[in-house]
Amino acid sequence: MPSFNNKKITSPFSKTNQHDEKYKTIISAASELFNIHGTRGTTLAQIAQRLELTKTSLYYYVKTKQELVHQCYLNTCIEMQDMVNTAIESDGSALTKIELLLKLNFDCWNDISNGNRGHLAGLTEIASLSSKHQQEISEYYRWLVRQVIELINAGQLDNTIQAQVSAGKTANAIIGTLFWLPVWLESVDQDKRNDAFEQWVSVIKYGIKSSKTPFSFTWTDLQDDKLAPTGFDRKEQNRKKQEAFFKVGTMFFNQKGFKGTSLDELAQSLGVTKGAFYYHIKNKDDLLIKCFERTLMIEENVLQNALASESSGIDKLASAMQHLFAIQIGDQGPLIRYATMWSLSLDKRKEMQVATSAIRRLFGELISQGVNDNSIRGVDPFVTQNICAGAIESIPDMTASMKKYDAKTDASDYFHLIFNGIAS
């Protein structure tokens, strides 16, 4: 369990541990395999084989896979903590420190991609950890958000960050873009990554608006029956029942992970018999796939409607982002977390990755329309679409710390970073 002392997290990783270097090698290899196959699809035997060790030798360092997953996640937390501390302790304005934090994270994942440093595990299956270890990682996340909030507050005092920026919501948006970085960086050619970094930082600092005046969000209410496509299942008489299964299933998967989700408990929460539940759902894998399909269809519906509307590109994008925010926190939500994809089989995960990439390209189309009609400045659509996707993915992390929220106001505050940036 990490403990906090002078805003630092201590860890069980001892720098003087005689097994330190070998253990780091195991953590790196395990992290790489967890990132590729997911924790569910990776065995200790595979990790031992990758390291050219016997299982007996591996057991000398780690007793169970769950323990190893926890250690990999904690190692990622500690690495990110070091980057935050380096940024905070550097010279310069608060905005300069935030930019350094972005640079350190970018260089870290770029070096991992190039094989220049050990692998870090993406924090994709925290819900699969024990309650104690989930709490440990959650404490780290809250610590990280607090450090960014303090930087934003300092930036508002030294006049390098806009006074109208909501520190808490913007901090969550910044953390979201950090955690989303490894998702898209691999898709960027090596010779174009420096340009991608500059684009990434530019959007966060200055936003995407082309106007010299701040972009103002407008709100258009949607009817509930239009938030989710009515044609999700051709058998309309079963649609509402299935919709209920998929919504509750999404909620369980997001909160408890694949391993922690019980179909019996899910059926009980809906007040239906197991027989009625299994009439619609084959098994837990089938439910997770259908939850993804539902989320993808909702997102596509919202984005396609935005593309077809009669307004400027920036207004189309803002409308889509606000409506996805409202769905995520409203009765039609939640949407499935991208991180739960790692619980799927590798083949099915690849299929879902193709589908989610297609959704991100719709964000890119909206951005390109805005660039063409000059409502959005000349940003890189690929980088910007991933900033948008990362923000949507991180909405639950922000709302988890809020007792109450208003879709209209909170969406405007949360997405302010994307449209108006944070720099004064």
C-alpha positions in Angstrom: 0.0 0.0 0.0 1.6 3.3 -1.0 2.0 5.9 1.8 2.1 9.6 1.3 4.9 11.7 2.8 5.5 15.2 1.7 3.4 14.5 -1.4 5.5 11.6 -2.5 4.5 8.0 -2.9 6.8 5.4 -1.4 6.8 1.9 -2.9 8.0 -1.6 -2.2 10.5 -1.3 -5.0 13.8 -0.9 -3.1 16.7 0.6 -5.0 19.1 -1.5 -2.9 17.3 -4.7 -3.4 19.7 -7.4 -4.6 17.2 -8.7 -7.1 16.4 -5.2 -8.4 17.8 -5.5 -11.9 16.3 -9.0 -12.5 13.0 -8.0 -11.1 12.9 -4.9 -13.4 13.5 -7.2 -16.3 10.6 -9.4 -15.2 8.3 -6.3 -14.7 9.2 -5.0 -18.2 8.6 -8.4 -19.9 5.3 -8.9 -18.0 4.1 -5.4 -18.8 4.8 -5.9 -22.5 2.8 -9.1 -22.6 0.0 -7.6 -20.5 -0.2 -4.7 -23.0 -0.4 -7.1 -25.9 -2.6 -10.0 -24.6 -4.3 -8.4 -21.6 -3.8 -9.8 -18.1 -6.5 -12.5 -18.7 -4.8 -13.8 -21.8 -1.2 -13.8 -20.4 0.1 -16.7 -18.3 3.1 -16.9 -16.0 4.4 -19.6 -18.3 4.4 -17.2 -21.2 6.3 -14.6 -19.1 8.8 -17.2 -18.1 9.3 -18.3 -21.7 9.8 -14.7 -22.8 12.5 -14.3 -20.2 14.0 -17.8 -21.0 13.4 -18.8 -17.4 11.8 -21.9 -15.9 8.5 -21.4 -14.1 10.3 -22.4 -10.9 12.8 -19.6 -11.4 10.0 -17.1 -12.0 8.2 -18.2 -8.9 11.3 -17.2 -6.9 10.5 -13.5 -7.8 6.7 -13.6 -8.0 4.1 -16.0 -6.5 1.0 -15.3 -8.5 -0.1 -13.5 -11.7 -2.4 -11.1 -9.7 0.6 -10.1 -7.6 2.7 -9.5 -10.8 -0.1 -7.4 -12.4 -0.2 -5.3 -9.3 3.5 -4.8 -9.2 3.5 -3.8 -12.9 0.8 -1.3 -12.3 2.6 0.1 -9.3 5.8 0.4 -11.3 3.9 2.5 -13.9 2.6 4.7 -11.1 6.0 5.2 -9.6 7.5 6.1 -13.0 4.7 8.7 -13.6 5.2 10.0 -10.1 8.9 10.6 -10.9 7.9 12.5 -14.0 5.4 14.7 -12.1 8.0 15.5 -9.4 10.6 16.3 -12.0 8.2 18.8 -13.7 7.2 20.4 -10.4 10.7 20.8 -9.2 11.9 22.4 -12.5 12.5 26.1 -13.0 10.0 28.3 -14.9 6.3 29.2 -14.9 3.5 26.8 -14.0 2.6 26.5 -17.7 6.2 25.6 -18.5 6.1 22.9 -15.9 3.0 21.4 -17.4 4.6 21.4 -20.8 7.6 19.6 -19.3 5.3 17.0 -17.8 3.8 16.4 -21.3 7.3 16.2 -22.8 8.5 13.7 -20.1 5.5 11.4 -20.7 5.9 11.7 -24.5 9.6 10.8 -24.3 8.9 7.9 -22.0 6.4 6.2 -24.3 8.5 7.1 -27.4 11.5 5.4 -25.8 9.5 2.4 -24.9 8.2 2.2 -28.5 11.8 2.4 -29.7 13.1 -0.3 -27.3 15.3 2.2 -25.4 13.7 1.5 -22.0 11.7 -1.1 -20.2 8.0 -1.5 -20.8 5.4 0.1 -18.6 2.0 -1.6 -18.2 -1.0 0.4 -19.4 -3.4 0.9 -16.4 -6.2 -0.9 -18.4 -7.4 -3.5 -15.9 -7.3 -1.8 -12.5 -10.7 -3.3 -11.8 -9.3 -6.8 -11.9 -7.1 -6.1 -8.9 -8.0 -6.9 -5.3 -9.9 -4.1 -3.4 -6.8 -3.3 -1.5 -4.7 -2.8 -4.6 -7.4 -1.0 -6.5 -7.4 1.5 -3.6 -3.7 1.8 -3.8 -3.7 2.7 -7.5 -6.7 5.0 -7.0 -4.7 6.9 -4.3 -1.9 7.4 -6.8 -4.4 8.7 -9.4 -5.9 11.2 -6.9 -2.4 12.3 -6.0 -1.5 12.9 -9.6 -4.7 14.9 -10.2 -4.0 17.0 -7.2 -0.5 17.9 -8.4 -1.8 19.1 -11.7 -4.5 21.1 -10.0 -1.9 22.8 -7.9 0.1 23.6 -11.1 -3.0 25.1 -12.7 -3.7 27.2 -9.6 -0.1 28.4 -9.6 -0.4 29.2 -13.3 -3.5 31.3 -12.7 -1.5 33.2 -10.0 1.5 33.8 -12.3 -0.8 34.7 -15.2 0.5 32.0 -17.5 -2.8 30.0 -17.3 -6.3 31.5 -18.1 -8.2 32.6 -15.0 -11.5 31.0 -16.4 -9.9 27.5 -16.5 -11.6 25.1 -14.1 -8.6 23.6 -12.3 -10.2 20.3 -11.2 -11.9 19.5 -14.5 -8.9 20.6 -16.6 -6.5 18.6 -14.5 -8.6 15.5 -15.2 -8.6 16.3 -18.9 -4.8 16.7 -18.9 -4.4 13.4 -17.0 -6.7 11.8 -19.6 -4.6 12.9 -22.5 -1.5 11.5 -20.7 -3.0 8.1 -20.2 -4.4 8.1 -23.8 -1.0 8.9 -25.3 0.3 5.3 -25.7 -2.9 4.3 -27.5 -2.2 6.5 -30.5 1.6 7.2 -30.4 2.4 3.7 -31.9 0.4 4.7 -35.1 2.7 7.7 -35.8 5.7 7.2 -38.0 9.0 7.7 -36.1 10.1 10.6 -38.2 6.8 12.5 -37.6 6.7 12.0 -33.8 8.4 15.3 -32.9 5.8 17.1 -35.0 3.0 15.1 -33.3 4.3 16.2 -29.9 4.3 19.8 -31.0 0.8 19.5 -32.2 -0.3 17.8 -29.0 1.2 20.5 -26.8 -0.1 23.2 -29.1 -3.8 22.1 -28.7 -3.5 21.8 -24.9 -1.9 25.3 -24.7 -3.9 27.2 -27.3 -6.9 25.1 -28.2 -8.3 24.5 -31.6 -10.3 27.6 -32.2 -9.2 29.9 -35.1 -10.8 33.0 -33.6 -8.9 35.3 -31.4 -12.0 35.4 -29.1 -12.8 32.5 -26.8 -15.0 29.8 -28.2 -18.4 29.8 -26.5 -20.3 26.5 -26.1 -23.9 26.4 -27.1 -26.2 23.6 -25.9 -28.9 21.8 -27.9 -31.0 19.3 -25.9 -31.5 15.9 -27.3 -34.5 13.7 -26.6 -33.7 10.6 -24.7 -34.9 8.3 -27.5 -32.5 9.9 -29.9 -29.4 9.4 -27.7 -29.2 5.7 -28.5 -30.1 4.4 -32.0 -33.4 2.6 -32.0 -32.2 0.2 -34.6 -29.5 -1.4 -32.4 -31.4 -4.8 -32.7 -33.7 -5.7 -35.5 -36.1 -7.4 -33.2 -37.6 -4.2 -31.8 -39.7 -6.1 -29.2 -36.5 -7.2 -27.4 -34.6 -4.0 -27.9 -35.4 -2.4 -24.6 -34.7 -5.6 -22.6 -31.3 -6.0 -24.4 -30.6 -2.3 -23.9 -31.1 -2.7 -20.1 -28.7 -5.7 -20.1 -26.0 -3.9 -22.0 -26.3 -0.7 -19.9 -26.0 -2.5 -16.6 -23.4 -4.8 -18.1 -21.3 -1.8 -19.1 -21.7 -0.3 -15.7 -20.5 -3.6 -14.0 -17.5 -4.0 -16.5 -16.4 -0.4 -16.0 -16.6 -0.6 -12.2 -15.5 -4.2 -11.5 -13.7 -5.3 -14.6 -14.2 -8.5 -16.5 -13.0 -10.8 -13.7 -15.1 -9.1 -11.0 -18.3 -9.0 -13.0 -20.7 -11.8 -12.1 -23.6 -12.5 -14.5 -25.6 -13.9 -11.5 -25.2 -10.6 -9.7 -26.0 -8.7 -12.9 -29.2 -10.6 -13.4 -30.2 -10.0 -9.8 -29.6 -6.3 -10.1 -32.0 -6.2 -13.1 -34.6 -8.3 -11.2 -34.7 -11.0 -13.8 -34.1 -14.7 -13.7 -30.9 -16.3 -14.9 -33.0 -18.1 -17.6 -34.3 -14.8 -18.9 -30.8 -13.3 -18.8 -29.2 -16.2 -20.7 -32.0 -16.0 -23.3 -30.4 -12.8 -24.5 -26.7 -13.3 -23.5 -24.6 -16.4 -24.2 -21.9 -15.8 -21.6 -19.8 -13.0 -20.1 -17.5 -12.7 -23.2 -20.6 -12.3 -25.4 -22.0 -9.6 -23.0 -18.7 -7.6 -23.1 -18.6 -7.7 -26.9 -22.3 -6.5 -27.1 -21.5 -3.7 -24.7 -18.7 -2.6 -27.0 -21.0 -2.8 -30.0 -23.7 -0.7 -28.3 -21.1 2.0 -27.3 -19.7 2.1 -30.8 -23.1 2.5 -32.4 -24.1 5.3 -30.0 -20.9 7.1 -30.7 -21.2 6.7 -34.4 -24.8 7.9 -34.3 -23.8 11.1 -32.4 -20.8 11.8 -34.7 -22.7 11.1 -37.9 -25.5 13.4 -36.8 -23.0 16.1 -36.1 -21.3 15.7 -39.5 -24.7 16.0 -41.2 -25.7 19.1 -39.3 -25.7 22.6 -40.9 -23.1 24.4 -38.8 -19.4 25.2 -38.7 -16.9 22.4 -38.1 -16.0 23.6 -34.6 -19.7 23.8 -33.6 -20.3 20.3 -35.0 -17.4 19.0 -32.9 -18.5 20.8 -29.8 -22.0 19.5 -30.1 -20.8 15.9 -30.6 -18.5 16.2 -27.6 -21.2 17.7 -25.3 -23.7 15.1 -26.3 -21.3 12.3 -25.7 -20.6 13.8 -22.3 -24.3 13.9 -21.5 -24.8 10.3 -22.6 -21.8 9.2 -20.5 -23.1 10.7 -17.3 -26.9 10.4 -18.0 -29.6 7.8 -18.2 -28.4 6.5 -21.6 -24.9 5.8 -20.2 -22.4 4.7 -19.3 -20.3 4.0 -22.4 -17.9 1.1 -22.1 -14.4 2.1 -21.1 -11.8 1.5 -23.8 -9.6 -0.2 -21.2 -12.0 -3.1 -20.8 -11.1 -4.1 -24.3 -8.0 -5.9 -22.9 -10.2 -8.5 -21.4 -11.3 -9.7 -24.8 -9.5 -12.4 -26.7 -6.7 -11.1 -28.9 -8.6 -11.7 -32.2 -11.8 -10.0 -30.9 -9.8 -7.1 -29.4 -8.1 -6.5 -32.8 -11.6 -6.4 -34.3 -12.8 -3.9 -31.7 -9.6 -1.8 -32.1 -10.4 -1.4 -35.8 -13.9 -0.3 -35.0 -12.8 2.2 -32.4 -10.2 3.6 -34.8 -13.1 4.2 -37.2 -14.9 6.2 -34.6 -11.8 8.3 -33.9 -11.6 9.0 -37.6 -15.1 10.5 -37.4 -13.7 12.9 -34.9 -11.0 13.6 -37.4 -13.6 14.3 -40.1 -15.3 16.9 -37.9 -11.9 18.5 -37.2 -11.0 18.6 -40.9 -14.3 20.2 -41.8 -13.5 22.9 -39.2 -10.0 23.4 -40.6 -11.5 23.7 -44.1 -14.1 26.3 -43.1 -11.6 28.2 -40.9 -13.5 27.7 -37.7 -10.7 25.5 -36.5 -7.1 26.5 -36.9 -4.6 24.3 -38.8 -4.2 21.6 -36.3 -3.3 18.0 -37.1 -6.6 16.1 -37.4 -5.1 12.8 -36.2 -3.5 14.1 -33.1 -6.5 16.2 -32.3 -9.0 13.4 -32.8 -7.0 11.4 -30.2 -7.1 14.2 -27.7 -10.9 14.3 -28.2 -11.1 10.5 -27.8 -9.0 10.5 -24.7 -11.1 13.2 -23.1 -14.3 11.1 -23.7 -12.6 8.1 -22.2 -11.7 10.0 -19.1 -15.1 11.5 -18.3 -15.9 8.8 -15.6 -12.6 9.6 -13.8 -13.7 13.2 -13.5 -17.3 12.6 -12.5 -16.2 9.9 -9.9 -15.0 12.7 -7.6 -18.1 14.9 -8.1 -21.2 14.6 -5.8 -23.4 16.2 -8.4 -22.9 17.5 -12.0 -24.6 19.4 -14.7 -24.0 18.2 -18.2 -24.2 21.6 -19.8 -21.8 23.4 -17.5 -19.4 20.6 -16.7 -19.0 19.6 -20.4 -18.1 23.2 -21.2 -15.6 23.4 -18.4 -14.1 20.0 -19.2 -13.7 20.5 -22.9 -12.4 24.1 -22.5 -8.9 22.8 -22.8 -9.5 21.3 -26.2 -11.3 24.3 -27.7 -9.7 27.3 -25.9 -6.5 25.8 -24.5 -5.1 26.8 -21.1 -2.4 29.4 -21.9 -3.2 33.0 -21.2 
